[in-house]
Amino acid sequence: MTTRSASSAGPAASRPSDAAEAVAFLAEGPLGSRQVIPCGYLNRGLLTIDVHTVDPQIPNVMYRAHFYRSEGAVLL
């Protein structure tokens, strides 16, 4: 799978000084017999992952999952 683009954004000046950085990614590659475009975004303990299928002969599908960091989770 190859990465098409990636970005990282630091906290904005208007946010509190303890605001975490946000990171996003976009890639494209094969998954079984289909081409897929996975992309994700991580910000403030929420990870969102989308997977889009790309096929001119089959209807495209999009899957989205959200993962939350638990309140008492320890950062590694």
C-alpha positions, 0 to 999 in steps of 0.5 A: 500500500502506498501513501498518497499524502499525509498531513499534521497540524499543530494546535491553533493559537486560539486553543488551550496550550495543552491541545494535542496535535492532529494527524491525518493520512491517505493511502491507496492500494490493493485489499484482496481483489479490490483497490481501496483508499484508506484514510484516517484522522487522529485528534484529541483521543478520537481515531476515525478510519475510513476505507473506500473501495474503488472499482469501475464495475462494482458499486463502491463501498465506504466503511467508517470506524471510530475509536475513542481513548478511554478516560483513564487510559495511560498514554504510552 
